[in-house]
């Protein structure tokens, strides 16, 4: 099984190259294409008509998408679906993928590790009677093979090799590696892969991968094994205005301000009101829209705004004039907001500390700042910048603002 990493900036032609590869593949090569959104599934089906892609559907309450997926796999169909359904793949799906010799193309990385909630007493009971910890931290089920009790879910996860122990009190869920091993070859389309959770996950399991590159010109992009130095399409120093207002930015001066821990700590005090007032001020009172023809600035309108914060705090920070422009901070691979040019990025991204320490314990070095900037760039690239249009970004976190400035300065536009 071969994993191919296509690591290239958003808008550089990764998805187009993948579609070229699909269209030009042999008639008997079968594909499963995974993308975050249904609209992108529909677009793939439209752009690759010779492969006759099918998407699993839910016919009624008794017949789930998973049932239809297995039917399509049994028939050897080319399949396009979302990350959500991909996360539900089970042993039967894995067996079918193996037997049919599918190629996986995954548009953007997926969630591959998270803490597994369990009561401390229950965890101790598991450790005493049902599981043992292997050298790499993974848990192996050593209890009754016919067990159907309260730890049935943990038993299933152990058998799929996707449950691990961090320290002595935290369990970690890992995406079943057997699913990636079920494909003849895989293509992962992303940007800044070396800072992605999925990269560290592959390293943990000792998975080997190679890098591919995107070559050609629009619309004829294609994959190549020859390194390609993709130059920035635009001079981002002129296209990205980072909103600079000392008063509005003061709330994010501390290194960890606007992190998830910061929100948890301050959700009931005056800082939440201050952040909301700042965001309202930015969207409704400041000159944020630049007219490239006249060289003049004007205020934004609500249908031109997008913003984000951690999902649990959306309602607290949301306000009139921008509320409907909220999109999740981890949104990727959609062009639905390509006309919007005024952005508020109200988060300071860090790795989950348990996940970071878990990887560190396995000798895997996590690049915290690179992860943060990669996440922010993915969000910003949902906007008009992807189409070469000017954007204005409010980033109150000093850390995140400096990371974006550094990234822009590193882009060698010619």
N, C-alpha and C positions, 0 to 999 in steps of 0.2 A: 504494500500500500504506500502510495506516494502523496505527500502533502506539498502543494505549491502555494507559496505566499506571494500575492501580487500586491506590493506595497507602493502606493503612489498617491499623490495628493488628490483631494476631491476635485472632480471635474477634468481629470487627466485622461479619461477614456477607459478606465478599468471595466466598467459594466459593458461598454460597447465592444471591447476586446473579447469579453466573455461570450457575448452573443455571436460575434464572428466565429469564435472557436466552436460554439454549439452548431451554428448553421453549416459550417464546413466539415463537421465530424462525419465519420462513416455512418451509414444507415443503421448499423446494428449497435452503435454506441448509445447507451442509455444514460439519462441525466436525472438527477434530483437537484433542483435549483431552489435555494433558500434565501429569502429576502425579508426585511422587517415588515413590509406593508403590502396589503392586498393590491393596491394600485400598481405596485411594481410587478406583482405576479401577472396582472392583466397585461401590462406593457411587454413583459417577456413573451407571453403567449402570442401577442400581436407581432412582435419583431422576429420571432423564430417559427414561422408557420410550417416549415418543412418538417419540424420535429413533433408537431401536433401535441404540445404540452397539455396536460390535464391538471386541474387543481382539485384536491379533495374538497368535497362539499358535504354539508349536513342536510340530508334529505328531510329528516323529521327528528322529533325528540328522542326516538329510540335508535336512530342510526347516526352516530357521531362521525366527525371528519376522520377519526382514526380508523373506523370501520371501512370508510370509502378509500382511505389511503392504502390499506392492506389489499383491498380489491384491485386497485390500480397497480400495486406492486406485483400481485399475482399474475396480472396480465402483461407485465413488462412495459408499462407505459412510461413515457417521459413525464415527470411530475414537477410542478412548481407550487411552492407553498411558503408559509411564513416561519419565522423563528419560533413562534408560539407553538406550532404543531411539532416542529423539530424537537422541542424539549420534551415532548410526550412519547418519542420513539421508545418502543419496548423491545424485548427479546425477539418477539415474532417479526417485528419490522427489521431488526438487525439481521435475522436469518434470511429474510427475503432479499435484503440488499446484497448480502453476500452471494446468494445463489444467482442473482440476476446480473451481477457485475456492474453495478451503477457507478457513475462518476458524480461526485458531489461538487457543486459550485455554491459557495456561501458568500452572499453579498453582505459584507461587514461581519465583524466578530460577534460572538454571542456570549451570554452570561454563562460562565463555566465553573464558578466557585462562589460559595457563600456559607456563612455559619448555619449549622443545622440546629434549630432550637430543641432543647431537651432539658428536662428537670435534672438537677444535679444528683438527686437520689436515684433517679432512673438510670442516669449515665453510670453511676457506680455499680448498680445492679447488673447492667450490661457487661461492664468490665470484669465483674466478679464471676459471672456465670455463662455469658453468651459469646463474647468476642475476645480476640487477642489483637494486640497492636503489632503490626509488622515493622520492619526496619525503616520503611519510608513513611510511616505514620498511618497507612491505610489499615482499616479494621477488617479482620477476617472472622466470619461467623463460625463458631465452634460449638454452638448449642445444638439442640435437637433439630435435625433436618426437616422433621414434620411439624415444626413449631408454627402455631397460628394464634399466638397471644398478642399482648399489648405492644410487643416490639416487632411485629410482623413487617412494618415498613422499614425499620432499621435492618432487619434480616435481608429484605429484598435489595436494599442499597448496598449492603456488604457483599452480596452475591454478584452485584454489578460492578464491584470494585470502585465505588464512588462515595465511600464514607471514610473519613479520616479523623484522627484525634490531634488536636492542637493543645500543647501543654498537658494538663491533666483534667481540664474541666470544660473544654469547648470542643464540640464536634463540628467538622467541616463537611459540607456536601460538595462533591465535585461532579461535573457533568460526566456521564458514563463514557469512558474512553473507548469502550467496545463499539460505540456508534461511529466514531471516526474511523475505526479499524475495519468497518464493514464495507467501505468503498474501495473500488479498484484504484482510484486516485481522487484527490480533493484539491479544490482551488479556493483559497480564502482571499477575498478582495477587501483591502483595508488601507489605512494610512498610519504610519508610525507604529508598525507592528511590534517593534522591539520594546515599546512601552505598554503594550496591551496585556490584559489579564490572560488572554488565550495563549500568548507566547510563553508566559511563565507556566501555565498549565501544561503545554506541550513539553516544556523542559522538565517538569516534575515527573511526567510519565516516560521521559526519555524518547519522545517522538522525534524523528528526523524530518526535516523539511528543507526545501530549497526555495530560492527566490526567483521569481519570474519578473519580467518588465513589460511595460506597455510601449509599443512603437507604432508608427504610422501617423496619419492625419485624419481628422474628423471628416467623414464618418467611418473611415476605414482603419480603425485601430485593431491591433492584434498583439498576442503574447509573443515574447521572445526570451530566449535564455541569455542573450547578449545584454550586458548592462547598458542601460539607457539613462543618460543624465537629462531628466526632464526639467527644463528651465521654467521658471514661473511665467504663466501666461500674461500676468499683469504686474505693474509696479504697485505693490500693496501699500507702500508708503503714501501713495496718492489716493488710494481707494478706501483705506480704512482710517477713519478718524476716531481715535480713542478719546472719549469725552473727558476733558480735563477741568474739573471744578473742585477746588480744594475743600470747600464746605461739604459738597455732596459725597466726596470721596473719603472724608475723614472717618466715617464709620468703619472703613475697611483697612485702616492703617496697621493694625496689629497683624502679625504673621498668620495667625490662624483665624482671623475674623472672617465671618461668613462661611466657615466650614460647617459641616453637619453638627458637630459638637457645639459650636458657637450658637447655632439656631436652637438646639435643645436647651442650652443653658439660659438663653435670653428670650424664649418664646412668650413669656408673660410680663416682660418689662418694657420700658420706654423705647428700647432699641428697635423693636419691631415696628412701632409707630414711626420712628425716625426713618427706617429703611423704606417703609411704604411712602412716606412724605417725599423722600428723596427721589424715589422712582416716579411718583406722580409729577414732581417738579421737572424731572428730565423729559418725560414724554409729552407733557402738556405746556410747559412754559419756556423751554429752551429752543434755540435755533439748531435743529439737528438734521434737516434735510438739505442737501447741497445740490443745486442745479448746475450741472457741468457746463451747460451752454451759456448761462448768464453769469456764473460765478457767484451767485447770491444764495443766502441761506434762508430757510423758513422753518416754521414749527411743523411738527409731524401731525398726521391724522391717525385716528385709532386703527384704521384698517392697514396702516403701514408699519405697525409696531409688533415686535415679538419679544418675549421675555421668558426668563426661567428662574426657578429656585427649586429647592428640594420639594418633592411632591407633598410631603406632610405639612409644608408651610405655605402652600400655594394660596389658600384662602386668607391667611393672615396678612400676606403681603399684597394680594390682589387689590386693584383700585380702579376707579372710573377712568376711562380713556385708554386703558391698556389691558384690562382683565381678560378679554376674549383672545388676546394674542399670546396667551400662555402655551408653551409647548415643553415637554419633558426635557431635562438637561441632557439625557442620554439619547436623544432622537438622532437617527442617522438615516442615510440613504433615501431621502425624500426630497422632491423638488417643489412641494406644495407651497412653500413660502418664498419662492424665488424672486418675488417682486417686492418683498419687504426690506426696508433699508435702515430702520431704527431699532436697536437691540439693547436690552438690559440683561446682562449676565450676572445674576445675583448670587453666585455660588463660588466657593473656594474648594476645589476638588482635591481630595486625598484618598489614597487607598484605604479600604477597610482595614483597621489596625490588626485585627485578628488574621485576616488573609495575608497581609504583608508579613507578619511575624511567622505565620505558617510556612510561607515560601522561604523566608530567610533561614528558618530552621532546617530547610532542605538544601541550603547552600545556593539559593537562587536570589540574585540581587534585583530588587525592585527599584525601578527608576521613577521616583515619586513625581518630580517636576515634569518629566517627559510625559508621564501618564496624564497629568493635569492639563498640560497644553494640548495634548492630542484630543482630550475630551472637549475642551473649549472650542478648538478649531472645528470639530465635527458639528457642534451646535451652530457656530457662527456661519458655517458654510451651508446652512439651510436657507440663508437669506440671499439678497440680491448680489452679494459678492461673487457667488458661483457663476453669475452671468456677466461679470466684469463691471458691475455697477457700484457706485460709491455707497458706503454704509457708515453709520455713526454708532459706536458701541459704548455703553455705560458699564464699566467694570469697577465697582467700588472696592473690591479686594485688591490691595496693593500688590500682593504676591501674584495674583493672576494677571493683573495689568502689566507688571514687569515681564512676566513670561511671554505675553503676546508681543510686547515691544521687542524683546530679544528675538523671537521667531521672525517677525517682520524684517528686522535688520539682517538676519541671516539669509534671506531670500535674495539670490543673485540674479536680479532682473537685468536683461540686456535688451 
